[in-house]
């Protein structure tokens, strides 16, 4: 490319979005498949990111590239992903890789202190206040991801297990779990959960329906959603305290597929955050995270 080109990438567990600018002027976006290095592996994630970058840039490596990737929040993973991308895009002069938290925050709060709560398949909160940074949660489906889509879906599976034992009543929530898992009894449930690797995305995919059931008044789903709102609110509160924003009326952004639409979950979560973090101002995303990543890439260039 004869012009100075910059590409910003938001790489997640569901899709990859790359945004291109030439001499600081936005040109276009391209979308690719999932590219979470934790779930797919570094090499597979790098290949998908590089493919999407080359698609948006017309086949030429950009001058500057900034990648915000889910699963690259830890330094070691970020370094390995950067090296893998460097091998695939040798023509890129300036290349930076980080987790997706920074881009998510700056998509809603362009500068200054703030907190972002990301709730999709997994969950975590990230806060910045001056030079102070804190990431709360994000330990994955085995150790954490409280309030996430996976946890909401898994709560329905746990309820189904109790229903098969006669310790709970079946309803549309348990019927959903049966359909998704393809089981009709205790043995089928055990096979679905333990018969092979757990399909995290399939379990998380139940969450929108459960949130919708709660919005219609289903008591069981409502209890699941109430618990999720409490857990997500705790992440925000802990992040605020970690960077000394708890008493400073911070901007709090909600991001991730679970919070994209207004719902009973988002309503209860807003109440929780406002009550737990004095003066908190709930803000919505101004840009897609890929556009925030593009601004970082332009700064590199």
Buried (B, 14 or more C-beta within 10 A) or exposed (E): BEEBBBBBBBBBBBBBBBBBBBEEEEBEBBEBBBBBBBBBEBBBBBBBBBBBBBBBBEEBBBBBBBBBBBBBBBEEBBEBBBEBBBEBBEEBEBBBBBBBBBBBBBBBBEEEBBBBBBBBBBBBBBBBBEEEBBBBBBEBBEEBBBBBBBBBBBBBBEBBBEBBEEEBEBBBBBEBBBEBBEBEEEEBBEBBBEEEEBEBBEBBBBBBBBBBBBBEEBEBBBBBBBBBBBBBBBBBBBBBBBBBBBEBEBBBBBBBBBBBEEBBBBEBBBEBBBEBBEEBBBBEBEBBBBBBBBBBBBEBB
